[in-house]
Amino acid sequence: MKILFLTYKLPHSQVVGGNRIVFNRIKYLIQKGNSVGLISYTHNETDEEIESLRVLLTELHIGSQPVKFFSNDYTISRRPYIIWKLYSKWMTKKVADVVEDGHYDIVIAEFSEMGQFLYKNPYLSAVHTMISCHRCITSSYEKYREMEEMHLKLHLKSRSQIKKIEKYEFNMYRSVDRILVFTPQDRFTTQYYAPDLAVSVSSAGIDITELNKYSPVPKEPIILMTG
């Protein structure tokens, strides 16, 4: 199977956070015999990091993250700002071109923000599509709005954007074939807002083989903050 991934940050072997999950997912799918391509924004990655990923993939296309002017972006776009800040014409057209030229079976947008390039993309030909929802944006903004102790600026941003986010986010989710989440709780949260969504749980895997290459952790007391 030919699978194309879309990411906002290059998911190489040294990256941390959610993009490390993406890297492990890509590596696992390749090990299972799939052909995997990637289109990604870049942000200060080294040549070595880029090349370490390129050798794994069928093809890799990279471009710089777009720069947006914050003061105007809350009013000029039909997209919520958190989505709009990653929008680019280059990515919109590149996704369509690579899908057509590479004859891909599935396109997976990692992180909801990248799903915008599958939603109402006028250049994109017929292809199976998925969005890997690392967190429900609407739910996150609802929590921001409810936190009395948070910064006033963030509180005001959340209040002004929440309805726009909810409408756009779930219309976008309905436009694809499948939503992927990490836990049953994530599925419950997502379907709370849109019970009609097709949602599957795909747990975040850990590469035990890679971890076993490192020396054992010393036996002194350790405190781990998972974020």
N, C-alpha and C positions, 0 to 999 in steps of 0.2 A: 504494500500500500504506500502511496505517496502522500506525505503529510507536510503541510506548510504551517509554520508557526509565525505569529506576529508578536513582538515584544517591544516595550518602550525602553528597555535597557538590555545590553548584551548579556545573555546568560552563560557566561564562561565558568571555568572550573574554580575560579577564585572569588566569584561574586558572592554576596551574602543576601539574606532576606528572601523575599518571594522569588526572585530570579534564580536563586540556587535550586529551588524546587523545580523551576522550569528546566534548568540544565539537567537535573537528574531525570526528569521526564523525557527529555529529548534523547539522552544517552540510553535510557531503558528501551525506548521505541526502536532505536537503531540496532541495539543488541538483539531485538526480536525480529530483525530482518526487514524493517521498514526503511524506506528512503525518506529522509527528512530535510526540508529546506527551511530557511529562516530569513525573515525581513525584520530588521531591528534598527531603532535609533541607537546612537552611540553617545557616550558622555565620559570623556577622559580615559577611555580604555587604551592600554598599550598595544603596540603591534604584536607583541608576543601573545597577549590575551586573545586578540582577534584571530590570529593564525592558529592558536590551539583549538579554537572552535571550528574554524573553517575546514580543517582536515577531517572532522567528523561528519560534515554535512554534504548533501548533494549540491547545494548552492547556498551562498550567503550574500545578502544585499544589505548594505548599511548606509545610513544617512544621519546627519546631525539632528538633534532634537530641535524643534522649532522654537523661536523666541517670540513671545507674545507681549503686548503692551498692556499691563495689568489694568490700568485706569479705564480703558475703554472696553475691555473684554466682557464685562458683565452685561453690556447692553447691545453690542453689535452682532452677537451670534445667537442663532436659534439653539445652539448646544449650551448646556451648563458649562460654567468656566472650567471645572475640573476635567471635563471631557475636551473642551475646546482648546485647552492649553497644549494638548498633544496632537492637534489636528494639523495636517499638512497636505497640500496638493500632491507633493511628491509621493508620500506614502499611499494616498488614495489611488493614484494611477499605478504605482509600482505593484501593489497587491494584485490588481487586475491583470497586469501584464505577465507577472510571474505565474499566476494560476493558469492563464491561457497557454503560455509558452511551455510550461512544465507539466501540463496535464495532471494537475494534482487532484486527489480524491477528496481530501478534507483540508479545510483551513481552520486552525485553532488560534483564536485571539487570546493571548494570555493577559490577564487583567482587563477589567470591564472597559477601561478607557480605550483600549485598542479595538474593542468591538465596534467602534464607530466606523471603522474601515470596511466592515462587512455589512453595515446597516445603510441601506439606500445608497450604496456605491453604484453610480450610474455606469461605471466601466466594467463591473465584475460580472463574469459569465456564470452560468449555472454550476454550482459546486456545493458539496455538503459543508456546513459551517457550524462551529462551536465557539462559545465564549467560556473561558475558564475564569470564573468569578472568584478572585482571591478575597474579596470582601464586598458585601452589599453596600454600595455608596449611599443609597437612601437611608439605610439603617444607621450608618456612621454619622451622617449629617443630623439625623433625628437625635442621636445621643449628644452631639455637640450643642444642639439647640437647648437641650434639657439641662445641661450642666451650668448651674448658676455661677460657679466659681471660675469658669473659663474666661479667657481674654475677650473683652468686649468686641473687638474687631472680628474675631472668629465667630462669635455669637451672632453678630449682625449679618455676616456673610452666609451663615447657615440658614437664618430666617428668610433671607431674600432669595436663596437658591433652591430650597427644599422641594417646592412643588415642581419647579422646572426639572430638577434632577430626577424626581420620581417618575414623571411622565416620560422623559427621554430614556431613562435607564430601562424601564420595563417594556416599552415599545421596542427598544433595541433587542432585548432578550427574546421577545416573541418573534422577532424576524429571523432567528437562527434555528438550526435543527435541534440543538441540545445545549444546555447549560451545565458546566462542570463546577462542583464545589468540593471542599475538602472534608467536611464533616456532616453528619446528619443534622446537627444544629444549624449549619449554614443552609442546608436545604429547607429546613423549617422556616428560617428567617426569610429566605427568598420567596418561598411559596406563600408566606403570610401576606406579602404585597401582591402576589400574582399566582393564585392557586392553579391556574391553567398551564403554567410553565412546565416544560419537560426538563427535569433536573436530575442529574446523576452524581453520586458521591464518588470521587476519585481521590483517595487519601494521598497526602504528601509523603512520598517514600523517602527512606534513608539508605544511602549506599554503605552497607555494613562492610563490604570488602575494602572500600576506600578508607573507612575509619580505622580498620584493623591494621593499617600500615603505620599508624602513629604509636608512639610509646604509651604505655598505660598511664593513667592519671595518678599523680602522687596521692597518698592516703591521708594527707592533711585535710582538715575540714574545708569544704568548698561551698560557697553560696553561688547559685546560678540564677541570673535574672533572664527570663525568657521573653520579656517584652509584652 
